[in-house]
Amino acid sequence: MNASDRTPADLLRSALAADPARPLVTFYDDATGERVELSVATFANWVAKTSNLLQDGLSAEPGDRLALLLPPHWQTAVWLLACSSVGVVADVGGDPAAADLVVSGPDTLDAARACSGERIALALRPLGGRFPQAPEGFVDYAVEVPGQGDRFAPYVPVDADAPALAVGGTEFTGAGLVERARADAAELGLAPGSRLLSGRSYASWEGLSAGLYAPLASGGSVVLCRNLDRLPAPDLGKRIENERVTGTAV
């Protein structure tokens, strides 16, 4: 990876330049049986479209605060990188009433209605499917994102020293996040090509790091597992073997 990268968006650009075809996020939901694998190029395309939606469709600006009310999911990872690309602060599990906009899954819609700004809802259905009917007062992400541009350029350059992420009562700048992710990657023994399986919640830095940032910072990839407690132990071993996992964080 590029030593000069100072934001998560920089890390993604370097990954795209290095090897766009390699896997970056492999997602499992063990409550539904869903499996989705996204290459660096496919993931970056989702990030670009979501960033354009944020900047143009939702008029988000650097420094705005986005309450991110989503579980560990590949689309959550996309939103985290889109926020970084625009300069929006991703407040994971944050208070919608104190946010400029909110992104919600289907289970947190009532709480998300406390946001007085733009509200975006994700159905979290397989293949990024839409709601049968959009929740009242929300934009359906799956309806709006496909028409967005495949390339993204921020109107204002993102300041790596500005707040980028808030989780568990701690706030990180973009540069601080990258530094911490690199340190975590070293601690986890990650290197280019590593495959880390994570069953951790996104509600903590440790979960976000293992489930996205540390693999991205190291040139590795993540096997992100939601509802891993529903997977029988023998099947976990098979997954580790089939996905060529080199380390675990569960």
N, C-alpha and C positions, 0 to 999 in steps of 0.2 A: 504494500500500500504506500501511498505518497506521504512522506513525512510532513509535508506542508499543509495537509488537510486540516482544517480548523473547525469545520462544522459537520454534522451528520450528512448533510447534502453533499459536501465535498467528498466524504468517504464513498458515497454512492456513485458519484461521477468517476472517481478513480477505479472503483470496481467495474463499472461499465466499460471504461477504457481498457482495462486489463483483460477481461474475459467475459463478454456479455452473455455467452451461452451457458455458463456454468450455473448450477442451482444456487439460489440465495436463500429462499424461504420455502420449506416443505411443511405444510400445515396438516395436522390431523385433528379431528374432533371425534373423540371416542364415545360421545353420546349419540352421534348420528352416523358414524362410519365414513364421514367425509375425509378425503385426502386431496390436497391441491399442491402442486409443485410449481413454483415460479422461478424462472431463470432471472439472472441479473437484469437482462434486457426487458423482460416482461414486467418485473417489479418496478423498474425505473419508468416504464411507460405508464403504469398505474399512478405512480407518484407524480409524473408530469401532468397527467390529466386532472388529478386531484388538486395539485398546486394551482392550475389554471382555474379550476372551479372556485378555490379559495380566493384567489386574487381578483378574478374578473366577475365570476358569478355571485360571489358573496361579499365582494368589496373589502376583504380582509387586508389589513396593513401591518407592517412590522410593528411589534410591540403589543398588538391585540392579544387578548387572552382567550384561548379556546378550551372549554371544559370537555375533556375526552372521556366519555362514559361508555367504554367498550371493553370487552373481555380480551384475553390473549387470542389473537386472530390475525390472519394475514392482512386483513383490511385495516386493522388497528396499526400494524406496522407501516402500512402505506400512509396512513394519516400522520403518524409521527414524523416520517420523512418529508411529507408535504408541508407540514408546519415549519420544519427546519428550512425548507426551500424558500418559503415566503418570508420568514422571520417572525412568524406567529408563535407565541408561547403555548406549548401543549401542556395543559394542566390535567394530568391523568387522575381521574376520579375527583376532579375539582368541583367547586360549588358553582352550579349553573347560574345562580343569581348574581354572582360576582364576575361572570365571564361576558365577553363581548359576543361570543357565539358558542354553540354547543353541538357536539356530535354524539349521538346516542344510539345504542342498540335497542332491540325490541323490548328488553326487560327494564329499561330505565327511562322510558318516555315520560312518565308522570313527573319524575324528578327534573327532567330536562326542560319541562315547560316553565320552570322558574326563570329561565334565561329570557331577557327582554330583547335580545338580538336575534340573529339568524339561527334557525334550528335545523339540523340535518339529521335524518334518521337512516340507519342501516338495518336491513332485514337480517343480515348475516346468514343468508340462505346459500346453499351450494352454488358454486360458479358465480357468485356475486349477484344472485337473483334479487329482484325487486319485491316490495310488498304487494300483495294482491290489491290492496288499496292503501294509498299513502296516508299515514297518520295525520289527523287534522293539525294544522299549524306547523308542519314539518316539510322540508324538502326531502324527497326520496333520492338518496345518493345514487342508487342504481339506475334511476331514470336520467339524472342530470350528468353523470360523469362520462358516459360513452361519447357524447358529442364534443367534449373538450379537446383542445389541441394536444398533439403527441409530443410537443416540445414546450419547454417552459423557460422563461427568463424573467426574473423578478424586476419590477419597476425600480426598486431601490435595492442596492447591494445589501446583503444580509451581514449584519455586524456580529462577528464571532464572539465578541465580548458582551453582547446583550443577552438577557435571559432567553432561554430556548425551551426549557423543560422544567416542570414542577411535578414532583411525585413524593408522597409520604412525608410532606412537610419540608422537603429540601428542594431548592431551586438551583438549576445548573445553567451556566452560559453554554453556548455552542462549543467554544474551545474547551471549557471545563468538562463538558460531557465527553468529548472525543478523548481527552487525556485520561479520564476515568475509565472509559471503555477500553482503551489500549492497555491500561494497567490490569483491568479485569481479564482481558484476553490472555495476557502473559501468565496471570495466576491460574487460569483455567487450562493452560498449556495449549492454547490455540495458535495455529499457524496457517499460512495459505493452504487451502484445501481441506482444513479441518471441518468435521461435521459434528456440531454440538446438539444433542437432544435436550430440550428444555421443557419441563412440565410446570415451571414456576408461574405464579400469577404476575400479571403486568401491574399490579397495584404497588409494587416496590421497585426501587432502583435495581435490586438484585435480579428481579424477574425481567425487567426491561433490558438489562445488560445481557443476561444470558439468552434471552429470547429475541434479541435483535442487534444491539449495539456492539457487543464484544465480537461476535462472529463477523459483523460487517467491518469492524476496525482491523481485524486480523487477516482479511482476505479469505475467510472461511464461510460457512453457511450454517443455518439453524434448521433443525427439525422441531418445529413448534407444536406442542401437544396440549390441546385443551381437553379437560375432563379425563386426564391420564389415569386418575384413580379408578376409572371404570374398565381399564384394560387389564385382563388377567396377567399375572406375572410372567407366565411362559410366553405370552404373546409379546410382551415388552422385549424379551430377549430376541425374538424373531425380528421385531422391528429394528432393533439395534443392528442386527446382522444384515437385514435387507437394505437398510438405508446407509450402510457403511459408516455408522456413527463411530466417531473417535473419542467422544467424551460425553458425559451426562451432567445435567443440573436439574435434579428433581426434588 
